[in-house]
Structure formats: C-alpha cells, structure tokens
Amino acid sequence: MMKKVLAAALLCAVSSFATWDYFPVQEAGKGEAKVGFGYLIPAEKMSSMALNFGARYSIIEGLEAAVMLNKGDAGFVLTCSVDSNDCGDPNKTGLNQPIVGVRYWLPMGLGIAVDVTIPAGGKNLVGDEPQLGLNAGLQYSTKFTEELALGAEALVTVIDKLSKDASNGMNLNAALELDYSVGAVTPFVGIDLQQGLSKGDKQEASKMTLGFSVGTTCDINESMYAQVGYWMGLAGDAYKDYAPKTIYVDYGIKF
C-alpha cells in the first residue's frame, strides 16, 4: 500500500499544468523542438528518472500549437524506485499521458492558454483507462527593460477525471517567472502556487502548495539552446513531511 501511495506522488509532485512557457508565442511560421532529462525526488526514499519531449509551431501570427510529453516533468518514465525497490507491481515506468496545448497571444501582452491531457499512455504508469484532462486560463508577459522580462499565468482545471465515474475537484495553478538576459545566457527564477477550488467526487479540495524554481538558459547559437533547472516544493500540507524536488536538463532547436 505504501508503495502505491508513493508511486502516486510521482505524478503529483509538481503541477500537471503544461503550457509551453509563460512568454509570448513565436512569430508565424516559426517552430521549436526540445528533448530533456529529468531526475525527480517526489517523496522521501523515492526517486525517478524520465525523458521529456516537446514541439511547438506558430500557425499564424499569435496562434501556437504544441505537443508535449512532460506531464509532471515525467514524460517517459525510465526508472522508479522506493528505497532501492520498484515502485509497486508493475513498476511505474513507461509513457505518461501526452499533452496538446494551444496558446493565442494578443498584442497587449495577454495570452489565452488551453492544454488537453490525452487519454493514452503506458498501462504500467497511467492504468487501464487513462482519462481526459483539460486546463484553461490566461497568461501575461511584459518587459521591464531589454534584459528583464516577466511571464505569468493563471490556469484552472476544467476537466480532471479520476475514472469514468469520478472526477477530481477544480484546481487553480498560478505561476510567474522572471528572466534576466545577459548576452547568450538567461538566468530565471519562478514561483508556482496550486490551490483547490472545489472538492472532487471522492476527495476534499486540494490544500494550497507553493513551489520554487531556478535555472539558466544558454543560447548555443541562433537555433540551438540548452537549459538546466531545479524545482522544489516550498510550502503546503502535501509537502509537510518532505519537499519534492526535480532537476532537469533540456536541449532545444528552433526552426
């Protein structure tokens, strides 16, 4: 039973909201693809390694579509262990649910964002009947100077199904990130907050949690970049016994 509880933490250690980022979309006709590696420590004595993938493309000016394998920073789970043993039987590895995202940015720095969690994935990780998920909300971005930029979002779960017959409650995800560009290097720092808005069919509304992230993006050239980041849970009932952590490295190409 304990392993099942800890394995569930693998999918809940960080927000499952999955917009590409909090900043304006690229120009029409521009695209980007990235691959990454994540090391997750969602609970004490538990760890996991995962691969993450993503691709986005600006269809027309202001409108971007993206496909992502990075739910909870665990797109394709390679390993999962609890105190050096597997995370349950069968072990919680394999493909997580893919996410399709759409963002539309208005000229005044305001964006509309929607992400859909597709009901598919590896049986060991998402079970026999993975469910559809839908998040929607607003984003905002502005530049204070040529170097310093702010990105923020507020998304709400519209659909979050536990099973065909039961749903989780609605949740709010609010986040912001500050980027400071120094030539080809852009350090960033961010805060994310999750708060339950309503109770589900089988559970009470989620308590508030707060997370913190820091990292750096380095432009290798005009079309390639590398990024390294660190996230940890700061506060909230879900983190009172242990603060989950994630370390990730991404490599991206713009086209």
C-alpha positions as CSV (number, residue, x, y, z in Angstrom):
1,M,0.0,0.0,0.0
2,M,2.8,2.4,0.9
3,K,4.4,1.9,-2.5
4,K,1.2,2.7,-4.2
5,V,0.9,5.9,-2.3
6,L,4.5,6.9,-3.1
7,A,4.1,5.9,-6.7
8,A,1.1,8.3,-7.0
9,A,3.4,11.0,-5.7
10,L,5.4,10.6,-8.9
11,L,2.6,12.1,-10.9
12,C,1.6,14.7,-8.4
13,A,4.9,16.1,-7.1
14,V,4.6,19.1,-9.4
15,S,1.8,20.7,-11.3
16,S,0.3,18.8,-14.2
17,F,-0.5,22.0,-15.9
18,A,1.7,22.0,-19.0
19,T,1.8,25.2,-21.1
20,W,5.0,25.6,-23.1
21,D,6.1,28.7,-21.1
22,Y,4.7,31.9,-19.8
23,F,6.0,34.2,-22.5
24,P,4.6,35.3,-25.9
25,V,4.5,32.8,-28.8
26,Q,7.0,32.9,-31.7
27,E,6.4,34.7,-35.0
28,A,4.1,33.0,-37.5
29,G,5.9,30.1,-39.3
30,K,8.5,29.6,-36.5
31,G,8.8,26.4,-34.6
32,E,10.8,24.7,-31.8
33,A,11.5,21.2,-30.6
34,K,13.2,20.1,-27.4
35,V,14.2,16.9,-25.6
36,G,15.1,16.7,-21.9
37,F,16.1,14.5,-19.0
38,G,14.6,14.8,-15.5
39,Y,15.6,13.4,-12.1
40,L,12.6,13.5,-9.7
41,I,12.5,13.0,-6.0
42,P,8.8,13.3,-5.2
43,A,8.9,11.7,-1.7
44,E,11.5,10.5,0.9
45,K,13.4,7.5,-0.3
46,M,11.7,7.7,-3.7
47,S,13.3,8.7,-7.0
48,S,12.6,8.5,-10.7
49,M,14.3,9.3,-14.0
50,A,12.4,10.4,-17.0
51,L,12.7,11.7,-20.5
52,N,10.7,14.7,-21.7
53,F,9.8,15.8,-25.3
54,G,8.1,18.8,-26.8
55,A,7.4,20.5,-30.1
56,R,5.6,23.8,-30.9
57,Y,4.7,25.7,-34.1
58,S,3.2,29.2,-34.7
59,I,0.4,28.5,-37.2
60,I,-0.5,32.2,-37.8
61,E,0.6,35.3,-36.0
62,G,-0.2,34.9,-32.3
63,L,-1.5,31.3,-32.5
64,E,0.7,28.4,-31.3
65,A,0.0,24.7,-31.1
66,A,2.2,22.3,-29.1
67,V,2.6,18.6,-28.4
68,M,4.3,17.7,-25.1
69,L,5.4,14.6,-23.2
70,N,6.3,16.2,-19.9
71,K,3.3,15.8,-17.5
72,G,4.6,16.5,-14.0
73,D,8.1,16.6,-15.6
74,A,7.8,12.9,-16.3
75,G,7.0,12.3,-20.0
76,F,8.5,8.9,-20.4
77,V,9.5,7.4,-17.0
78,L,12.7,5.3,-17.3
79,T,13.1,4.2,-13.7
80,C,11.1,4.5,-10.4
81,S,12.3,3.2,-7.1
82,V,11.3,3.4,-3.4
83,D,14.1,2.6,-1.0
84,S,16.0,0.8,-3.9
85,N,12.9,-1.3,-4.8
86,D,10.5,-0.9,-7.7
87,C,7.5,1.5,-7.3
88,G,4.9,-1.2,-7.0
89,D,4.0,-4.2,-9.1
90,P,4.1,-3.5,-12.0
91,N,6.7,-0.8,-11.7
92,K,5.5,2.7,-12.5
93,T,7.5,3.2,-15.7
94,G,6.6,3.9,-19.3
95,L,4.8,6.6,-21.3
96,N,2.9,9.2,-19.5
97,Q,-0.2,10.9,-21.0
98,P,0.7,13.2,-23.9
99,I,-0.5,16.8,-23.7
100,V,-1.7,19.0,-26.6
101,G,-1.5,22.8,-25.9
102,V,-2.8,25.8,-27.7
103,R,-2.0,29.4,-26.9
104,Y,-3.2,32.7,-28.5
105,W,-1.5,35.9,-27.7
106,L,-3.0,39.4,-28.1
107,P,-0.9,42.4,-28.8
108,M,-1.2,43.9,-25.3
109,G,0.9,41.1,-23.8
110,L,-2.1,39.0,-22.7
111,G,-2.5,35.4,-23.8
112,I,-5.2,32.7,-23.7
113,A,-3.9,29.2,-23.0
114,V,-5.5,25.7,-23.1
115,D,-3.9,22.3,-22.6
116,V,-5.5,19.0,-23.1
117,T,-4.3,15.8,-21.5
118,I,-4.8,12.9,-23.9
119,P,-6.3,9.7,-22.5
120,A,-3.4,7.5,-23.6
121,G,-0.1,6.2,-22.3
122,G,1.7,3.2,-20.9
123,K,-0.5,0.9,-18.8
124,N,2.0,0.5,-16.0
125,L,2.1,4.2,-15.5
126,V,-1.4,5.5,-16.3
127,G,-3.5,2.4,-15.8
128,D,-6.1,0.6,-18.0
129,E,-8.4,3.6,-18.6
130,P,-6.5,7.0,-18.6
131,Q,-8.9,9.9,-18.6
132,L,-9.1,13.2,-20.5
133,G,-7.9,16.3,-18.8
134,L,-8.5,20.0,-19.7
135,N,-6.9,23.1,-18.3
136,A,-7.6,26.7,-19.4
137,G,-6.7,30.2,-18.4
138,L,-4.8,33.4,-19.1
139,Q,-1.1,34.4,-19.4
140,Y,0.6,37.8,-19.2
141,S,4.1,38.9,-20.1
142,T,5.9,42.2,-20.1
143,K,9.5,43.6,-20.4
144,F,10.7,45.9,-17.7
145,T,13.9,46.5,-19.5
146,E,15.6,44.9,-22.6
147,E,17.1,42.4,-20.2
148,L,14.4,41.8,-17.6
149,A,11.1,40.1,-18.6
150,L,8.2,38.8,-16.5
151,G,5.9,35.9,-17.5
152,A,2.9,34.8,-15.6
153,E,-0.2,32.6,-15.9
154,A,-3.4,31.5,-14.0
155,L,-4.9,28.3,-15.2
156,V,-7.9,26.4,-13.9
157,T,-8.7,22.7,-14.3
158,V,-11.9,22.3,-16.3
159,I,-11.8,18.5,-16.5
160,D,-9.8,16.3,-14.3
161,K,-11.2,12.7,-14.3
162,L,-10.2,10.0,-11.8
163,S,-12.2,7.4,-13.7
164,K,-15.2,7.3,-16.0
165,D,-17.5,7.7,-13.0
166,A,-15.5,10.1,-10.7
167,S,-13.7,13.5,-11.1
168,N,-11.2,15.4,-9.1
169,G,-12.2,18.9,-7.9
170,M,-11.2,22.1,-9.8
171,N,-7.8,23.5,-9.1
172,L,-6.0,26.8,-9.7
173,N,-2.4,27.0,-10.8
174,A,-0.8,30.4,-10.6
175,A,2.8,30.9,-11.6
176,L,5.3,33.6,-12.5
177,E,8.8,33.7,-13.8
178,L,11.5,36.4,-14.1
179,D,14.1,36.1,-16.8
180,Y,17.2,38.3,-17.0
181,S,19.2,38.0,-20.3
182,V,22.9,38.6,-20.2
183,G,24.0,38.1,-23.8
184,A,23.5,34.4,-24.6
185,V,22.8,33.5,-21.0
186,T,19.4,33.9,-19.4
187,P,19.1,33.1,-15.7
188,F,15.5,32.7,-14.4
189,V,13.6,32.3,-11.1
190,G,10.0,31.4,-10.6
191,I,7.2,30.7,-8.1
192,D,4.2,28.4,-8.6
193,L,1.1,28.1,-6.5
194,Q,-1.6,25.4,-6.6
195,Q,-4.9,25.7,-4.8
196,G,-8.0,23.5,-4.8
197,L,-11.2,25.4,-5.7
198,S,-13.8,22.6,-5.2
199,K,-13.9,19.1,-3.9
200,G,-13.9,16.0,-6.1
201,D,-16.3,13.1,-6.1
202,K,-14.1,11.1,-3.7
203,Q,-11.9,13.7,-2.0
204,E,-11.9,17.2,-0.5
205,A,-10.5,20.2,-2.3
206,S,-6.7,20.2,-2.5
207,K,-4.8,22.3,0.0
208,M,-2.6,25.1,-1.2
209,T,1.0,24.2,-2.2
210,L,3.8,26.5,-3.2
211,G,6.9,25.7,-5.3
212,F,10.1,27.5,-6.3
213,S,12.2,27.1,-9.4
214,V,15.6,28.4,-10.6
215,G,17.7,27.8,-13.7
216,T,19.6,29.1,-16.7
217,T,19.1,29.0,-20.4
218,C,22.1,29.3,-22.6
219,D,21.9,30.0,-26.4
220,I,24.5,27.8,-28.2
221,N,23.8,29.7,-31.4
222,E,20.8,31.3,-33.2
223,S,18.9,28.0,-33.5
224,M,20.1,25.9,-30.6
225,Y,20.0,26.2,-26.8
226,A,20.5,24.3,-23.6
227,Q,18.6,24.7,-20.3
228,V,19.2,23.4,-16.8
229,G,16.7,23.9,-14.0
230,Y,15.8,23.0,-10.4
231,W,12.3,22.9,-8.8
232,M,11.3,22.2,-5.2
233,G,8.1,22.3,-3.2
234,L,8.3,25.1,-0.6
235,A,5.2,25.0,1.5
236,G,1.8,23.3,1.9
237,D,0.3,20.3,3.7
238,A,1.3,18.0,0.8
239,Y,4.9,18.9,1.5
240,K,4.9,18.9,5.3
241,D,6.8,15.6,5.6
242,Y,9.1,16.0,2.6
243,A,9.7,18.7,0.0
244,P,9.7,17.1,-3.5
245,K,12.5,18.1,-5.9
246,T,13.1,17.9,-9.6
247,I,16.3,18.5,-11.6
248,Y,16.1,18.7,-15.4
249,V,18.3,19.4,-18.4
250,D,16.8,20.3,-21.8
251,Y,18.3,20.7,-25.3
252,G,16.2,22.6,-27.9
253,I,16.3,23.5,-31.6
254,K,14.4,26.5,-33.2
255,F,13.4,26.3,-36.8
